Amino acid sequence: MKRILAIFFLLFAWQASAMTLEEANRRFDAGDFSGAVLGYQELLKEKGPDAAIYYNLGNSHQRLKQYGPAILAYERARLLKPRDPDLTANLALARKAATAFEEPGMNPRLAAVLSYLSRDEWSWLVGGSALLLGVLAVVRGAVVWPRRMNIPAVVVSSFAGLAIVAGSVALWLRRDEVTRGIVLTEKASVLLSPFEKAEVIGTAAAGRTVRLGESKGGFRYVEVPASTLRGWLSEKDVEPVQPEAGK
């Protein structure tokens, strides 16, 4: 009887979650974009990071002309689905509307190659290739295989080695991505020190990408790329692209 009740409650919980997604989508279709934002945010709390939900959340913020949160949601979706053309197009539209364009960095072609896979996918490529090399080494040491297998084994090992090198280089070149943040509010005040009444030394526009530093007393140290502006933003005005554990 207890097992039947447990199965019933699991099915009920699953249906409730499905209805939450359905309700969020219904609100969006009905033009209740604020309600849709709340629904998608609740789903993310329940399910964890999900590219489709982040994408829909970004679309909802976009309709509300909340470009900072829209760009943040699209960027988080892009961490999970870097090759989605609709996502890339909507992110570009949000940046254009917010006049928050990415500052030029590395060569565009190199950047396109590095971002073709997500950081997780590059990590899986490195790990999988290393595992393959390990298996080949164990098999080669334990089994005497025909000489005709030597060339295929060398070819496979070479490709695996190249994959490890390429993936490791890509991860190293993208190492600064974990410090990327997005400004959420219009004309967010950058303060000289992490105190509410500290001197304002500049402003950062909504949707602007910043580099994040330490947190202190409800403030976050930031550096604005391609400028000399650096100081403290209230944590309500900026969030990391890579969601922090426990948040």
N, C-alpha and C positions, 0 to 999 in steps of 0.2 A: 504493500500500500504506500509506504514512504517513497519507494522508488517511482511509483506512478505519479505521486504528487510532485516529486523533484523534476520529472520529465515535463509535467504540465507547466510548472513554473518557468522552466527553461524555454519552453515553446512560447509561453506568454511574454517573457522578457524579449525574445527574438522578434515577436510580432510588434511589441511596443516600440522597439528600435526601428523596425521597418516603417511603422506609422509615423515616427518622428521625422524620418527622411522624407516620407511622402508629404507630411504636413509642411516641412520647410520648402519643398518644391512647389507645393500648392500656393503657399504664401508668395513665393517669387512670381509665379504665373499670374497671381491676382494683383500684382503690383504692390504688395505689402513687403517692401524690401527691408524695412527695419525688422519686421517679424521674421523674415527669412534669415537675416544676419544672426538673430538670437537662436534660431533653430539649427543653423549650420554650426555655430559655436558650441552648442550643446552636444551635437553629434561628435564633434572633434574631441570634446572632453570624454565622451563615452568610448569612442572607437580608437582614438589616437590619430596620428597623421594619416591623411588620405588625400590623394591628389585631386580626385573628383570633387570632394567636399570643399577643399581649399579653393578650387576653381570657381565653384558656385558661390562661395563666400565672397571671393573677389568680385564676381559679377554683381552681387548684391550691393557691395560697397560702391562699386563703379556707378550703379544707377543712382545712388544717393550722393554722388559727387564727393565721396570720402576717399580721395585718391591715395592718401598715405596707407590706410588699412587695405585698400584694394591692391596696391602694389605689393604690400607685405604678403597678402594671401596668395597672389600669383607667384611671387618668388618662392614661397614655401611649396606651392604645387610643383614648381619647376625643379625643386630639389628631388622630387619623386618621379616626375615625368619630363625630363629635359628635352625630349624630341616632339612634344605635342604642338602642332602648328597653330591650333586655335588659342592655346595658352600663350604662346609666344606673341601672337597678334594682339590679344587683349592686353597683355602686359605693355606692349609698345603703345597702344592707345591710351592706357592709363598714364604712362610716363609723359606722353605728348600733352594730355589734358592738364597734368600737374606741372608741366615744363620741368620735369625732374629727370633729365636724361643721364645715362651712365657716362661717367667720365672716361675718356679714352685711356686704355691701359696697354695690355700686351697686343701684339699683332692680331688683327681680327680673324685671320685664317687659323692661327694657332689657338685662339680663344674658342673658335667654333669646334675645332677638333677636341680640345680639352673638355668642353661642355657637352659633347655629343653623348657621353655617358654620365650618369650621376656619380657622385663620390662613392656611394654604396656599390654601384656597378663596377667602378674601377677597382674597388677593394675586392669584390668577388672575383674579378678577372685575375688579380694578383694571387689571391688565395687559391683559386682553382688551378691555376697554372703551376703553382708551387706544389700542390697536392699531386698533380699529374706527374711532375718530375720525380717526386718521391716514390710514387707507385712504380714508375718505370725503373728507377734505381733498384728498388726492392726485387722486382720481377727479374731484372737482368742479373742480379746477384744470386737469385735462388734457382733460376731455370736456365738451362743451356738451350738457347733458341737457334734456329737455322741462321746461317750467315746472311741469307737473303733478307732477314728482318733487320739487319743492322742499319741499312740506309733509311728505311721508314722510321726507325727509332730515333736516328740522328735528326731527321727532318722534324719530327714531332717535338723532340727536345729543344731544337733550335727555336721553333715557333713559341713554345712555352716560355723559354728564356726571354725572347723578345717581348712577349706579353707581360712578363714580370717587370722588365725594365721600363716598358712604356707606361704601364699602370702606376709604377712607383714614381716615375717622373711626373705624371699627370697629378697624382695626389700631392706631391711636393709643391708643384706650381700652383695648386689650388688651396694650399694650406691656410691662406689668409681668409678664406671664405667663412670660416667659423667665427670670425670677428665682425662680419658684415651685419649692419643694422639698418632699419628703415625708419625715417622720421614719420610720425603718424599725424601730427597736428600742423595746422597752418602757422607759419612764422613762429616756430618753437624757439623759446629764448635759450640761448647758450650762455651759461653763467660762468663767472670767473672761479667760483668755488662751490662746493656741494651744500649750499645753504639757500633757503627760500628767498632771503633778502639780499643775496649776493649780487654784485654788479653784473648787469647784462652786457656781454661783450660782442654779441651778434645774434643773428637768427638763422635758423635752418628751415628750408621750405618742406612742406609735406611731400613725402615720396622720395626725398633725397636719401641716397645711400651714404652711410657714415661707417667709420671704423670704431668698434666698441672697445672700451678699456674696462677698468675696475668699476664696481658698484659701491656706493657709499651713501648711507642715510637717505635712500629713496631717489638717488641721482646716479646717472651713468656718465662716465667720462667718454667723450667722443672726439674724433678727429674728422673733419670734413675734407674729403679728397680734393685735390687741385685747388686748395686754398690754405691760408694760414690759420683758419678758424679752428680752435680746439678749446674745449672746456667741458662744462657739465650740463647735461639735459635731465630734466625730470624723467623718471622711468615711465611715467604715463605718456610721455611724448615720443618714445622710441622703443622699438623691440628688435631683438635679434632675428635674422632670417632663419637661422637654425634654432628651432624651439628648444628652450632650456629644460633640462630634466626637472620634473615636478611642477612645470608651469603649463 
